[in-house]
């Protein structure tokens, strides 16, 4: 299934959408807010000036020509200072004074009370060709409004101030955009590219290429994910290799006795083997069938251990006594190979808490292997020791040993080293696998120490019983 890699495209789309929305917001909402704030601030400043003009010169305007002329000169001076046109308009809309014009003007619809505010942004009844800010302050006398002081200035100055502030906003946004671009680049190299590599690795693993290395470095979660995925793939590959070896070994171990049985039976039927030797070769056939039975039982037992788990009956028993009993069952075999078993046991009695039957099976498997691979006239040592509430059981031989590269595989099903194949004619390769399953079911450990040509030592642990030794 072809995956559509759209994650990065979505990220880029979100990035440019963020830039577009930011620019739109700054150019519209922010622009209006700045202009509104500038207008209100300037209106408040002009309102204070209009109040000062109204209280200082408002009543003089109505005290004769000389007073009005003097007021006009003062208005022109204030106009020059604040760069704003100042008008005196009576309540009927007739212009009495103007700091910049002497032409009489009448504003037909003039009514500041209808504005609802002390300032207005407009062309002021068609007087100007562009918007002006007009601020009103009433001139009162004897509790009645006689006229208004109107101070006006072009909005172009405020627009210019707004644009300067907007330019600062645009530059700030540009820097933020560049910084976010750097974050995007860093995200690309730190997150997206490693994820792409992991995705590619997963595709390769799905194709069965378990040796593919995603080459993702780092100690963060992504690096850990890549490393874990690579280890998992390696384990799956190893599991498949083991499965192939398992099938090959099963086929080999079943085919050999079946071939022998078929060969001997055909030889007896066609007369190749004379009748007086039939009993001898029937015993051989019987041994081969016993081997097949043992192999089948071992497979069934391992399958049962893996699917249902081992049902343990935990009791307190004397491990030293169990070892002595097991060794007695190998007495005949040891005599045949002239092998002696030396017991180095910790005390007369040593109690452990475990499944007695399963542990006896473990000891029997280890002793049986030690005898098979020991040289004639050699010694097998079985030792028990106590340490940290655990009992260590060691079975050590002086046989052919196990190569270094094979020691970690000896507990695998059907595994046999090249050195052992010539000696272990009757073995199934399942004994150590079953042994490991039993020990692990007890939550204990089993290890092997071996030197090729010197011998091997298998050591496993058991939980020490709280039962007193003298019991």
N, C-alpha and C positions, 0 to 999 in steps of 0.2 A: 504493500500500500504506500503510495507516494504521499508524503506529508507536505502540506503547503506551509512554507516557512513565512508566516505573516506577522510574527511577534515583533520583529524589528521594524517592519513597515508601519505597524500600529503605533509603535513608540515614536517613530518619526512624524507620523500624522498628528499624534497628540502634541508633540513638541511644536510643530508649526501652527497647529490650532491654538495652542497656548500663546504663541507669539502674536497671532492675528487678533485674538480676543483681547490681549493686553494692549495692543496698539489701538484697537477700536475703543476700548474703555478710556484710555488716556486721551485720545483725540476727541472724544465726545463728552462723556461724563465728567472727566477731570477738567476739560476745558471750560465747561459750563460752571463747574464749582469754583474754579479759579476766577473766572470773570465775575461771578456773583459776589465772591468775597472781595475782589478789588472794587467793584462798584459800591458795595455797601460801605467799605472802609472810606472810600473817597466821598461818598454821600454824607457820612457822619462828619468828616472834616469840613465839607462845605456847609453843612447844616450849622456847625458852630460859627463859621464866618457869617452866615446869613443872620443868625441870631444876634451877633455882635453889631452888624450893620443896622438891623431893625431897631435895636434898643438905643443905638447911638445917633443914627441919622434919620430914623423913620419919621419922627414927629416934625423935624426941621423942614422936611420937604413941603409941608403944608403951611409954613410960616412966612411965605413971601418968596419973591424971585431971588433975592440975595442969598437967603438961606438955602434955597434949592440949588443955586449955582455952586455954593460952597459944598453942599452934599455931593453934587455931581463930581467935583474935583476929587473929593475923598474916595468916591466909588471908583474913579479911574485909577487912583493910586493903589487901591486894594486889588483891582483887576490886574494891574501890572505885577503885583506881588504874588497873587495866587494863580495867575494865568487863566482866569475864568471871567466870562462876561456876567455883569451884574445888572439886573433890571429891577425897577420899581413899578409894579402894576397894581392899579386900584382894584377894588372888588368887582368892578363892572367890566374888567378886562382891558381897560385903557392903559397904555404904557405911559408912565409919567417921566421916568428917567431911564437911560441906557448908557452904560459906561463906554460903549463902542459906537453908538449911533444916536443922531439927534432927530431922526425921522419919527413922526407920530405913528403909532401902530395901535390898532384895536384888535384884541383877540376875542372873537365872537363867542366861542365856546369855552372860554377860560373859567374854570371852576375847580380850584385845588381841593376843595372839600370832597369832590366826587372821586378823586384819585385813590383815596384810602391810605395814602402813605405820604411821607414828607419828601419823596423824590420820585422822578419819572424819567424813563429812558425812551425818547422818541425824537421826532423832528420838530417838536414843539409847535404844533398847529401849522405845519408847513413852512415854518420860518427858516429851517436849515435844510441843506441837501443831504445831510447824514445825521445819524443818531447823536443826540446830545444828552448828557446827564443834567437834569434840571432839579434843583433843590429849592423847596419853598419854606418860607418862614413868615408868619403873619405879622402885620403892623397893627397894633391895637391902640385904641384911645377911648377912654371912658367905657371900657368893657365891650367895645364893638370893634370889628375888623374893618379897618379903613383901606388896607391894601396888603400886598405881599412883596417880600424881597425874594427875588428869583436869581439864583446863581447857577450859571450854565457853563459846561465845558464839553468839548468834543469827546466822544467815546473812543476816537481813534487812539488817544493817548493810553486809555485803559486796554484797548485791543493790543497795542504794542507791548505794554507791560505783561499782558496775558501771554503773548507769543514768546516773550523772553523766558517766562517761567515754563511755558510748554517746551521750549527748546531744551531747557535743563531736564525736564521730565523725559524727553525723547532720548537725550544722551544717557541719562541714568538707565532707561529701559534698554538701550543698546548695549551698555556694559553688562546689564543683567542677562541679556540674551547671549552675549559672548561667554559669560561665565557658565550659563546653563548649557551652552554648546560644549564647553570643556567638560562639564559633568556628563553630558551625553557621550562624548568621546571616551571618557574614563569608564563609564558604564559599559560601553561597547567592548572595551578590552578586558575589563574586570569581570563582567557578567555574561554579556551576550555571546561573545566568541567562545568562552569555555562551555556555555550551554550548547552551542552549536557542535562543539567537539564531542560533548557527552552524547548528544543526539545521534551524531554520526557513529560513535562507538556502539550505541545501542542497536543501530541498524546493522552494523557489522556483526555484532553478537547474534542478532536474529538470523543472520545468514549462516551462522556457524563458525565465524572467524573469531574464535575466542582468544587468540593471541594478539588481537588488535589493541594498541595502546592509545588512549585518548590524548595523552601528553598534556594533561592539565595539572599545572603546578599550583601550589598554595596550600595554606593551612586553614582556610576558611571553610564554610559549609559546602561551597561548590567543589573545592579541591578534595574535601573528604568524600563527597558524593562520587566524584570521578574515581578516586582510589578504591572506594567500596565497590563500585560497579565493575572496575577492572578485576578486583580480587574475586568477586562473585563469578565473573565470566571465566576466570582461570579455574575456579573450583568446578564450574559446570563442565568446562573442557576436560578437566582431570577426571570428573565423574564419568563422562562419556568414555574416556580412555579406559577407565577401570571397568566400565560396563562391557566394553569390547573384550578386555582381557578376561573378565569374568566368564563371558560366554565362550571365549576360546578355551579357557581352562576347564569349564564344565564339559564342553564337547570333548576335549582331550581325555579328561578323567573318566567319562562315560564310554568313550569309544574304545579305549585301551582294554578294559576288562571284557567288553562285549566282543571285541575282535578275538581276544584269547578264547573266550567261551565258544564262539562260532568255529574257530579254528580247531580246537580240541574235539568238539563234537563231530565236525565233518571228518576229521582224521579217524575217529573211532568208527564212524559209519562206513567210510570207504575202505577200511581195513588197514590204513596207514599205521595206526596204533593197534597192535595185536590185543586180543581179548585179555591176555594175562596182565596187561598194563592198564586196562580200563579203570580199575579201582584207583590207581595212582592219579590218573588224569581227571577222574571224576572228583577227587578231592581238590585238585587244582581248580576245577570249574566251580566247586562249592566255595572255595576261598574267594574266587572272583565275584561270585554272587553275594558273599558276605560283604565284600568291599563295596559293591553297588548299593547294598542295603544300608551300610554305614554312611555312604556318601549321600544317599537320599534322605536318611534321617537327619544328617547334619544340615542339609539345605532346609528341610522342614522346620528344624529347630531354630535356625537363624531367621527364617521368614517369620516364625511365630514371635521371636524376640523383638523384631523390628516393627511388626504390625500391632501386636497386643501388649508388648512390653513384657518384662519378666515378672512373674508373680513370685515374690519372695516370702518365705516363712522364716522370719527372723527369730533366732533363739540364741541363748548363751551356751557355747560349747567349748571344749578344750581343743584348741587348734593343734597342740603338740600330739595329743592322742590321735586326732584325725590324720596327721601326717604319718604317724607310725603305722596306722592301719593301711593307708594307701601304699606305703613302701612294701608291706608284706605281700600285697597282690602282685608286685613286680619281682618277687624273689626268684621265680623260675627263669624269667627273661634275663635277669641280671647274672644268674649262674651261667646261662648259655654264652653270654658275651664277656664273662669274667669281669663284670663291673660291680663295684661295691658302692653302697650309698652311706654317706657319713652324715649323721644328724647332729647339728649344733643348735640345740633348742634352749630357749630361755626358761630355765626352771623346769620342774617336773610337770607342772600344769600351767597353761597360759590360756585364759578365757577370752574369747572374742564374741562380738554380737553380729551375727550374720546368718545366712541360709546355709545350714550345714551340708546339705546334699549338693548345692551348687558349688560351694567352695571345695568340696571333695572332688567334684568334676574338674575344677580349675587345677588343683594340685595334680590330679591324675594326668591331665593333658600336658602339663609342664614336665612331669617326671618321664612320661612316655616319650616326649620330644628329646629330653636330655639323654635317654638311653639310646634312642635311634641314632643320634648324631655324635655319640661319644665313641672314642676309640676303645678297642679291647684293652683290658687290664688298666682301666682308668677309674677315677673316683668322681662320684656326683655328691655335691654338698648341698644339704638342705638346712637352712638356718632361720631361726625366728628371733626377733629383737623387739624391744618396746621403746617408744619415743613419742612424747607429746600426745598421750592418750590414744596412740595408734600402735598397731602391731605390724611389723614388716616381715614378710615371708620371702625368702630368697631361695631359688633353685639354680644351682651353678654347676655347669659341666666343663670338661676340658676337651671338648670335641672339635669339630671343624670350624666353628665360629660362623659369624654372619658378616658379609661385607658391609662397609660403612653406608653405601648408597642403598642398601636393602633393609637396614634396620628399621626405618620408619614405615616399611611396607609389610613387615612380617605379620602384622595383625589384620591385613586385608584378606578377604575371602580368596581361597584357592592360590594364594601367593606362595610360591616356592622358589628359593634361590637356586641358581644353577648348580651350586655346590651340593645342595640337598637332594636334587632330583635323582641322582644315581643311588642314593642310600635309602630314600624314603619311598619304597616300592608300594607300601600299603597305605600311605597317608592320603588324606583327602584335601589337605590344605585348608580345612575349616576349623581345626582345633583351636588355634590361637585367636581366630575371629570370634568364636563362641566364648573363649576365655575372657577376651576384652569386654564383650557385651555383658557378661555376668559381673565382672568387677565394676564396670561403670554403673550397672543397675544398683550396686551397693553404695554409689557415690564415692568410690575409691579410685585409685590409680594403679596402673601397671606399666612398667617400663622395662626396657631391655638394654643391657650393656654387653657388648660383644667385641672381640678382636679376632679377625680372620686367622684361622690356624691355631688359635689359643683356646677358645671356648666362649661360652655365652652364659650370661646370668640374667634371669628374669626375676624381677622384684615387684610384688604387689602389696598393697596396704589393706588393713581391715580395722574396723572400729573396735577398740579395746572394751571388753565387758567390764561392768562395775562389780561383777561377781568376785568375791575374794578368792585368792589363789588357793587357800586352804580348803575351800569348799569342793 
